[in-house]
């Protein structure tokens, strides 16, 4: 399902990365959150392919499906 995403304890402390790079899924999401498009990311990081960026987004979405989000918001 995620053949482009790997996690190796010896690379970036085991963070999920794009296979064959030291570019983490987290970093790609930060780029997207800052307004970068898929084409912007591929242009800035030519070792990436469109599928890498798309798979990073899908991986993050799947990873969050089972997480509970906790906030420190106080309700009256």
N, C-alpha and C positions, 0 to 999 in steps of 0.2 A: 504494500500500500504506500509506504514512504521509502522508496528505494534510493532517494537522493538525500535523506536525512540520516546522519549517523551520530552516535554518542560514544566517545572514547575518553576514559578517565585521564589519559595522557594529553588530551587536546582541550584547551580552555576549561579544564576542570570537569570535563564530562558533559558540558553544555551541548545540547543538540546543535549540530553544524551541518552545513552543506557538504556532502561527500567530496573529499579531495581538496577541501579548503579549510581555512580557519575562520570562516564567516559563519557566525552563529545565527540561528533562527531568531533569537532575541534582537540581534543587530538589524536584521532585515525588517523586523516589525517596527523597530525604532525609526528606520528610514521611511517606512510607509506612514507611520504616525506623524512624521515631520513634513509630510506632503509629497514625498518622492513617489513617482509612478514606477510601474514595473520597468518601463523602458529607461527611466532615469537611473534606476539601480543597475540594470544590465550595462548601460553606458559607462557608469562609474566603476563598475566591477566586471570587466569583460570575461572573467573566468566563470561567471554565472550565466545560466541559461534561463529563459522564461519559465521553464518547468521548475527550476530551483526556487524561484520567488513564489510561484503558485503553491508548490508543495510546502514551503515554509509556512505560508498562511494557513493552509489546511491542517498542517501538523499542530500549529498553535490552537486552532479552533477545536480540534479533537482533544487536545490536552486539557482544555478548559471545561469540556463537557461535564466532567465528573468532579470539578472543583467547586467548593462553596466559597462565595465571596463574603468576607467579613469587613464591616466598616466600623468606625468609631463614632458614627453619627448618634447623637442623643436625641431621642424623641420624647416629646411631652406627653 
